[in-house]
Amino acid sequence: TGFDSDNSSGDFSEANHKVAEMLDLDPHQSNRTGKHNGETEIQENGIKRHRTSLPAPMFSRSDFSVWSILKKCIGLELSKITMPIVFNEPLSFLQRITEYMEHIYLINKACSHADPLERMQAVAAFAVSAVASQWERTGKPFNPLLGETYELTREDLGFRFISEQVSHHPPISAFYSEGLNKDFIFHGSIYPKLKFWGKSIEAEPRGTITLELLKHNEAYTWTNPTCCVHNVIIGKLWLEQYGTVEIVNHSTGDKCVLNFKPCGLFGKELHRVEGYIQDKNRKKLCVIYGKWTECLWCTDPTTYETYKKNEKRGGEQKKLKPSEDVIKSENDEADDMPEVQDTVQFIPGSKLLWRINCRPPNSSQMYNFTSFAVSLNELEKGMEAILAPTDCRLRPDIRNMENGNMDVASKEKERLEEKQRAARKERAKDEVEWHTRWFHQGTNPYTGTSDWLYSGGYFDRNFSDCPDIY
């Protein structure tokens, strides 16, 4: 696989079983008792139910202006700009990356298919689902501190995940996940470049994402689309994704090209995804269409072309019933956002590849988190003794913000940033280089480009030499 072989890929130790039990949170169950913070309810089958709400509701941003902060930053790189905590959401960017795993069933589906075309369809759906959790998530995740980590073990979903902030300038986050049944490896490094363009903030994706299906000896690579948040000066914030995503199967030569369409002048194309899968001879094998906020379908190219021709002639099309992702502008003048009321047009004979999970009913009071995201920062009793001291769950600024203590959270954020700056100056004074703990810089074995690769050993739980960052 191009990675070191160590105990982290072998059988679970007693410590591994213990942490898996501690972190085992089932996203498909509902904790009707509403217990959290160490009072997780246990079901009859022994699986823990994760919390379904945050300890405190979302803090209102209505009295704060992003413009007052950003007006001097037009065209500049935003990673070096300190933002007030009120514009954040109580998750680290490392935890935000972990949300890629929310739809892991698509990886399992890809592993189970014998047909390489069906495997590519499932991988394409997984790549789209990885950005779906960003819908309406206009809060900014906390910038990870250098050396910060996050782990998640989910025996119910069959994976474990580890990430580390390997660079501060530029900010680079590396992650590695593996199937507990040793059926897949998912890894990559992400360093989005943020820019402010007057009325919007754009996050240009950089870094390669790699998925290896071990049973089929296949590797897929791609890069995420560009993400843009609009109306940062006035009006209701809204988000779109645009750009071309190319997923390459390095074993078969098959390629999936997905076009995340910009909304356009009248918003007709908002959230739409359209593309195709081709073989190594560039023959189109199927067409993929849908919305990254709703669902993804596939059909054969001939049927799709016939449908498009009929559409141009004004033929009637069968539509899906309205779904929850219908976007309406509350105030067109203030929002400057196109009103979109149509959903994906269904082409008869199409196969459903993926549909977004319904969000909890109180999601709007919880930073528009999904049920999976709500559980990511949960800290149960006894976890501190098992987690690495650099884990996001132990960050005092995020923890206080989650609990609604905004003043304390703001002070803690300033303290941590100052501590990080002081440590950097001390290293510069002593001419000491920073050494990453769990990842190393190398070459992606499939693309040949620079990448951050997992060094192994995290799940052996030797945290004696972890840096003191909190």
VMD Tcl script that draws the C-alpha trace (Angstrom):
set ca {
  {0.00 0.00 0.00}
  {3.02 2.27 0.18}
  {2.79 2.62 3.96}
  {4.89 1.25 6.81}
  {3.72 -2.00 8.33}
  {3.45 -1.77 12.11}
  {1.31 -2.79 15.04}
  {-1.31 -0.18 14.11}
  {-2.35 -2.40 11.19}
  {-2.36 -5.59 13.24}
  {-4.68 -7.04 15.82}
  {-6.18 -4.77 18.42}
  {-4.42 -4.63 21.76}
  {-6.29 -4.42 25.06}
  {-5.81 -0.64 24.97}
  {-7.27 -0.52 21.47}
  {-10.35 -2.42 22.59}
  {-10.72 -0.01 25.49}
  {-10.53 3.13 23.37}
  {-12.81 1.61 20.73}
  {-15.38 1.00 23.44}
  {-14.98 4.55 24.73}
  {-15.33 6.12 21.27}
  {-18.00 3.84 19.85}
  {-20.86 6.17 18.93}
  {-23.71 4.95 16.74}
  {-24.99 7.64 14.28}
  {-28.12 5.71 13.35}
  {-29.52 5.58 16.87}
  {-31.26 8.32 18.80}
  {-30.60 9.18 22.41}
  {-34.11 10.12 23.48}
  {-33.00 10.78 27.02}
  {-30.85 13.65 25.77}
  {-27.99 12.58 28.05}
  {-24.51 13.81 27.25}
  {-21.19 14.75 28.87}
  {-20.46 11.35 30.39}
  {-24.07 10.23 30.75}
  {-24.31 8.34 27.46}
  {-27.23 5.93 27.35}
  {-26.48 2.25 26.76}
  {-28.78 0.24 24.52}
  {-29.77 -3.37 25.17}
  {-27.23 -4.58 22.59}
  {-24.43 -2.81 24.47}
  {-23.79 -0.12 21.85}
  {-23.57 3.41 23.17}
  {-25.90 6.05 21.83}
  {-24.18 9.28 21.03}
  {-25.55 12.63 22.13}
  {-28.14 14.23 19.88}
  {-27.56 17.85 20.92}
  {-24.80 20.16 22.04}
  {-24.61 21.28 25.69}
  {-25.54 24.86 24.69}
  {-27.35 26.33 21.66}
  {-25.53 28.26 18.95}
  {-24.43 31.80 19.83}
  {-26.13 34.48 17.70}
  {-23.91 36.22 15.15}
  {-26.51 38.88 14.33}
  {-24.74 41.60 16.35}
  {-21.36 41.05 14.72}
  {-20.06 42.17 11.35}
  {-17.59 40.07 9.37}
  {-17.00 43.15 7.22}
  {-15.45 45.04 10.13}
  {-12.75 42.36 10.24}
  {-12.30 41.62 6.56}
  {-12.48 45.04 4.91}
  {-8.70 45.39 5.13}
  {-8.07 41.88 3.83}
  {-9.40 41.97 0.26}
  {-7.33 39.64 -1.92}
  {-5.14 38.49 0.98}
  {-4.47 35.02 2.35}
  {-6.79 34.62 5.35}
  {-4.93 31.86 7.18}
  {-2.83 34.50 8.97}
  {-5.80 36.69 9.96}
  {-7.11 36.28 13.52}
  {-10.90 36.04 13.50}
  {-13.21 36.62 16.50}
  {-14.52 33.40 18.01}
  {-18.13 34.35 17.27}
  {-17.60 33.40 13.62}
  {-16.43 29.89 14.56}
  {-18.23 26.62 15.12}
  {-17.15 24.42 18.08}
  {-15.11 21.96 16.03}
  {-11.49 21.92 14.91}
  {-10.76 21.63 11.19}
  {-9.34 18.17 11.99}
  {-12.78 17.14 13.24}
  {-14.36 18.69 10.15}
  {-12.16 16.43 8.00}
  {-13.42 13.41 9.95}
  {-16.90 14.12 8.59}
  {-15.71 12.53 5.34}
  {-16.45 9.25 7.12}
  {-20.14 10.00 7.72}
  {-21.11 8.07 4.59}
  {-18.59 5.26 4.98}
  {-21.21 2.76 3.81}
  {-20.31 3.93 0.29}
  {-16.74 2.69 0.78}
  {-18.12 -0.60 2.05}
  {-20.35 -0.77 -1.01}
  {-17.36 -0.14 -3.30}
  {-15.43 -2.94 -1.58}
  {-18.33 -5.36 -2.10}
  {-18.78 -4.80 -5.86}
  {-17.10 -7.16 -8.34}
  {-17.68 -4.79 -11.27}
  {-15.07 -1.97 -11.50}
  {-17.72 0.41 -12.94}
  {-19.93 -0.08 -9.90}
  {-16.92 0.46 -7.65}
  {-16.17 3.76 -9.38}
  {-19.81 4.81 -9.02}
  {-19.68 4.17 -5.27}
  {-16.35 6.01 -4.93}
  {-17.75 8.98 -6.89}
  {-20.76 9.08 -4.57}
  {-18.40 8.98 -1.57}
  {-16.37 11.91 -2.95}
  {-19.56 13.97 -3.32}
  {-20.91 12.94 0.09}
  {-17.63 14.09 1.69}
  {-18.54 17.74 1.01}
  {-22.28 17.37 1.68}
  {-21.95 18.10 5.41}
  {-20.78 21.63 4.52}
  {-24.27 22.57 3.30}
  {-25.41 25.59 5.36}
  {-22.32 25.27 7.58}
  {-21.24 28.91 7.42}
  {-19.37 28.79 10.74}
  {-15.59 28.63 10.53}
  {-13.92 25.61 12.17}
  {-11.08 26.38 14.57}
  {-7.64 26.47 13.01}
  {-5.74 23.47 14.41}
  {-2.66 24.23 16.48}
  {0.62 22.82 15.23}
  {0.83 19.24 16.53}
  {-2.91 19.02 17.28}
  {-4.47 15.61 16.63}
  {-7.88 13.95 16.45}
  {-8.80 10.30 16.55}
  {-12.06 8.45 16.11}
  {-12.67 4.72 16.40}
  {-16.07 3.43 15.32}
  {-16.45 -0.32 15.63}
  {-20.10 -0.04 14.60}
  {-19.09 1.60 11.31}
  {-15.90 -0.43 10.89}
  {-13.15 2.19 10.81}
  {-10.63 4.14 12.83}
  {-9.27 7.56 11.97}
  {-6.30 9.70 12.98}
  {-5.32 13.21 11.86}
  {-2.56 15.66 12.75}
  {-1.81 19.31 12.01}
  {1.59 18.89 10.39}
  {2.23 22.51 9.37}
  {1.07 25.91 10.61}
  {2.24 28.19 7.77}
  {0.96 27.06 5.38}
  {-1.74 25.25 7.41}
  {-1.67 21.57 6.42}
  {-3.81 18.81 7.94}
  {-2.92 15.17 7.29}
  {-5.27 12.24 7.94}
  {-5.30 8.45 7.75}
  {-8.19 6.03 8.17}
  {-8.37 2.27 7.84}
  {-11.10 -0.33 7.86}
  {-11.18 -2.51 10.94}
  {-11.64 -5.47 8.58}
  {-8.53 -4.37 6.66}
  {-10.62 -3.78 3.54}
  {-9.67 -0.16 2.81}
  {-7.24 2.67 3.55}
  {-8.30 6.31 3.17}
  {-5.71 9.06 3.55}
  {-4.64 12.48 2.39}
  {-3.45 15.97 3.25}
  {-5.51 19.14 2.94}
  {-4.36 22.74 2.93}
  {-7.16 25.00 1.66}
  {-6.12 28.47 0.59}
  {-8.63 31.05 1.85}
  {-9.15 34.37 0.11}
  {-11.57 37.24 0.62}
  {-13.03 38.78 -2.53}
  {-15.17 41.62 -1.19}
  {-18.55 39.89 -0.82}
  {-17.37 36.30 -0.50}
  {-14.72 34.07 1.04}
  {-13.28 31.38 -1.21}
  {-11.51 28.20 -0.06}
  {-9.39 26.81 -2.87}
  {-8.68 23.10 -2.25}
  {-5.12 21.82 -2.28}
  {-3.84 18.38 -1.43}
  {-4.56 14.88 -2.69}
  {-7.16 12.49 -1.30}
  {-6.48 8.77 -1.78}
  {-8.74 5.76 -1.28}
  {-7.29 2.26 -1.50}
  {-9.58 -0.77 -1.85}
  {-7.24 -3.49 -0.62}
  {-9.32 -6.49 -1.71}
  {-9.37 -5.26 -5.31}
  {-5.82 -3.85 -5.25}
  {-7.18 -0.52 -6.48}
  {-6.31 3.08 -5.61}
  {-8.41 6.19 -6.37}
  {-7.22 9.79 -6.05}
  {-9.01 13.15 -6.30}
  {-9.09 16.74 -5.04}
  {-12.13 18.47 -3.53}
  {-14.03 21.29 -5.32}
  {-13.68 24.96 -4.41}
  {-15.94 26.15 -1.58}
  {-17.27 29.71 -1.44}
  {-19.24 31.52 1.30}
  {-21.31 34.46 -0.01}
  {-22.80 37.58 1.62}
  {-20.12 38.06 4.26}
  {-20.83 41.83 4.28}
  {-24.62 41.94 4.43}
  {-27.47 39.49 4.08}
  {-27.85 35.81 4.82}
  {-24.68 33.76 4.43}
  {-24.91 30.97 1.86}
  {-22.47 28.47 0.45}
  {-21.71 26.92 -2.91}
  {-19.18 24.44 -4.26}
  {-17.82 24.67 -7.78}
  {-15.04 23.31 -9.95}
  {-14.08 20.05 -11.64}
  {-13.23 16.97 -9.60}
  {-11.37 14.14 -11.37}
  {-11.35 10.74 -9.69}
  {-8.75 8.42 -11.18}
  {-8.63 4.64 -10.77}
  {-4.88 4.04 -11.01}
  {-5.34 0.30 -11.50}
  {-7.83 0.23 -14.41}
  {-7.28 3.68 -15.92}
  {-10.97 4.52 -15.47}
  {-11.74 8.13 -14.66}
  {-14.76 9.94 -13.23}
  {-15.08 13.63 -14.08}
  {-17.55 15.56 -11.89}
  {-18.46 19.17 -12.58}
  {-19.71 21.04 -9.51}
  {-21.55 23.86 -11.24}
  {-21.50 27.49 -10.07}
  {-24.97 28.86 -9.39}
  {-24.95 31.29 -12.34}
  {-26.84 34.56 -12.69}
  {-30.30 33.20 -11.86}
  {-29.27 30.32 -9.61}
  {-30.48 27.63 -11.99}
  {-27.36 25.51 -11.51}
  {-26.94 26.04 -7.74}
  {-25.65 22.88 -5.99}
  {-25.80 20.84 -9.21}
  {-23.28 18.12 -9.98}
  {-22.95 16.59 -13.43}
  {-20.34 14.28 -14.88}
  {-19.45 10.93 -16.35}
  {-17.29 7.86 -15.93}
  {-15.00 6.87 -18.81}
  {-12.67 3.92 -19.34}
  {-8.97 4.13 -20.23}
  {-9.94 4.52 -23.92}
  {-12.11 7.56 -23.03}
  {-15.34 5.73 -23.79}
  {-18.18 7.07 -21.63}
  {-19.59 4.27 -19.50}
  {-22.24 6.17 -17.55}
  {-23.44 9.68 -16.70}
  {-23.76 10.95 -13.12}
  {-26.06 13.81 -12.10}
  {-27.67 15.28 -9.00}
  {-26.98 17.82 -6.24}
  {-24.27 17.66 -3.61}
  {-26.88 18.88 -1.09}
  {-29.43 16.20 -1.92}
  {-28.69 13.08 -3.96}
  {-26.72 11.54 -6.82}
  {-28.00 9.37 -9.67}
  {-26.42 7.58 -12.63}
  {-27.71 6.42 -16.00}
  {-26.28 5.28 -19.33}
  {-25.04 7.99 -21.74}
  {-27.61 7.26 -24.48}
  {-30.57 7.65 -22.11}
  {-29.09 10.85 -20.74}
  {-28.53 12.42 -24.16}
  {-32.07 11.49 -25.25}
  {-33.44 13.07 -22.09}
  {-31.47 16.28 -22.67}
  {-32.71 16.57 -26.25}
  {-36.32 16.16 -25.09}
  {-35.72 18.75 -22.38}
  {-34.57 21.30 -24.96}
  {-37.72 20.63 -26.95}
  {-39.82 21.38 -23.90}
  {-40.82 17.80 -23.14}
  {-42.30 17.12 -19.72}
  {-39.91 15.64 -17.18}
  {-40.68 13.62 -14.14}
  {-39.55 15.42 -10.96}
  {-38.83 14.10 -7.53}
  {-41.06 15.38 -4.78}
  {-39.64 18.51 -3.12}
  {-36.91 17.72 -0.61}
  {-35.52 19.51 2.40}
  {-32.72 21.14 0.41}
  {-35.03 23.56 -1.42}
  {-33.39 26.93 -0.90}
  {-35.53 30.01 -0.49}
  {-34.31 33.52 -0.08}
  {-35.74 35.17 2.99}
  {-35.04 38.60 1.64}
  {-33.86 38.78 -1.98}
  {-32.59 42.35 -1.69}
  {-30.50 41.72 1.41}
  {-29.49 38.15 0.64}
  {-28.40 38.69 -2.95}
  {-29.02 34.97 -3.33}
  {-31.00 33.38 -6.18}
  {-34.26 31.77 -5.20}
  {-34.18 28.10 -6.20}
  {-37.25 25.94 -5.80}
  {-36.66 23.02 -8.14}
  {-35.03 19.74 -7.15}
  {-33.17 17.14 -9.16}
  {-35.03 16.08 -12.29}
  {-35.28 12.30 -12.34}
  {-34.38 10.48 -15.56}
  {-36.39 7.23 -15.82}
  {-34.16 4.19 -15.41}
  {-31.56 5.98 -13.30}
  {-29.90 4.29 -10.33}
  {-29.66 6.09 -6.99}
  {-26.04 6.23 -5.83}
  {-26.41 8.32 -2.68}
  {-28.87 10.45 -0.72}
  {-27.98 12.91 2.04}
  {-28.85 12.01 5.63}
  {-31.61 13.99 7.29}
  {-30.30 16.42 9.88}
  {-31.62 16.45 13.44}
  {-34.63 18.73 13.99}
  {-32.60 21.08 16.21}
  {-29.72 21.35 13.72}
  {-30.26 25.07 13.09}
  {-29.56 25.77 16.78}
  {-26.41 23.62 16.60}
  {-24.43 25.33 13.81}
  {-26.31 23.18 11.24}
  {-24.40 20.09 12.40}
  {-25.38 16.65 11.17}
  {-25.99 13.91 13.75}
  {-22.48 12.63 13.02}
  {-20.92 16.07 13.59}
  {-22.76 16.56 16.91}
  {-20.96 13.52 18.33}
  {-17.41 14.42 17.24}
  {-16.45 16.58 20.22}
  {-18.21 14.50 22.84}
  {-15.92 13.91 25.82}
  {-17.04 11.10 28.07}
  {-15.78 10.42 31.56}
  {-12.41 8.66 31.48}
  {-11.53 9.69 27.94}
  {-8.76 12.06 29.07}
  {-6.73 9.10 30.34}
  {-6.88 7.37 26.95}
  {-6.68 10.15 24.37}
  {-3.45 11.75 23.22}
  {-2.89 15.02 25.12}
  {-3.00 16.81 21.75}
  {-6.53 15.59 20.87}
  {-9.06 18.26 19.79}
  {-11.52 17.17 22.45}
  {-9.14 18.56 25.08}
  {-8.87 22.06 23.56}
  {-10.24 24.48 26.19}
  {-11.41 27.13 23.70}
  {-13.51 24.68 21.67}
  {-14.83 23.02 24.83}
  {-15.90 26.34 26.37}
  {-17.55 27.50 23.15}
  {-19.49 24.24 22.95}
  {-20.67 24.82 26.53}
  {-21.76 28.38 25.73}
  {-18.97 30.13 27.66}
  {-18.06 32.53 24.87}
  {-15.97 34.97 26.93}
  {-13.85 32.18 28.41}
  {-13.56 30.53 24.99}
  {-12.32 33.77 23.44}
  {-9.68 34.24 26.16}
  {-8.56 30.63 25.84}
  {-8.27 30.98 22.07}
  {-6.02 34.03 22.50}
  {-3.95 32.21 25.12}
  {-3.41 29.16 22.91}
  {-2.47 31.28 19.91}
  {0.00 33.28 22.01}
  {1.46 30.06 23.44}
  {1.92 28.75 19.90}
  {3.67 31.96 18.81}
  {5.97 31.87 21.86}
  {6.90 28.23 21.16}
  {7.68 29.09 17.54}
  {9.94 31.97 18.60}
  {11.72 29.73 21.09}
  {12.39 27.11 18.39}
  {13.69 29.80 16.05}
  {15.96 31.15 18.78}
  {17.43 27.71 19.48}
  {17.41 26.81 15.74}
  {15.26 23.75 16.45}
  {13.04 22.37 13.69}
  {9.52 21.17 14.37}
  {9.11 17.40 13.96}
  {5.71 15.90 13.21}
  {4.70 12.95 15.38}
  {2.43 10.68 13.34}
  {2.95 11.71 9.70}
  {5.96 12.34 7.48}
  {6.39 14.21 4.22}
  {6.85 11.98 1.21}
  {5.53 11.17 -2.25}
  {2.06 9.89 -3.03}
  {2.73 6.43 -4.53}
  {0.01 6.88 -7.16}
  {0.21 10.51 -8.28}
  {3.92 11.07 -7.71}
  {3.14 14.39 -6.05}
  {4.21 15.59 -2.59}
  {2.01 14.23 0.18}
  {1.94 13.59 3.93}
  {1.96 9.87 4.73}
  {1.02 8.10 7.95}
  {4.11 6.94 9.86}
  {2.15 4.42 11.94}
  {2.17 3.62 15.62}
  {-0.53 5.99 16.88}
  {-2.81 3.22 18.12}
  {0.02 1.71 20.17}
  {-0.82 4.63 22.49}
  {2.66 5.76 23.40}
  {2.03 9.46 23.92}
  {5.00 10.20 26.17}
  {6.72 12.52 23.68}
  {3.66 14.48 22.51}
  {4.08 18.28 22.59}
  {2.38 20.44 25.22}
  {0.14 22.65 23.06}
  {-2.82 23.34 25.38}
}
mol new
graphics top color blue
foreach p $ca { graphics top sphere $p radius 0.5 }
foreach p [lrange $ca 0 end-1] q [lrange $ca 1 end] { graphics top cylinder $p $q radius 0.2 }
display resetview
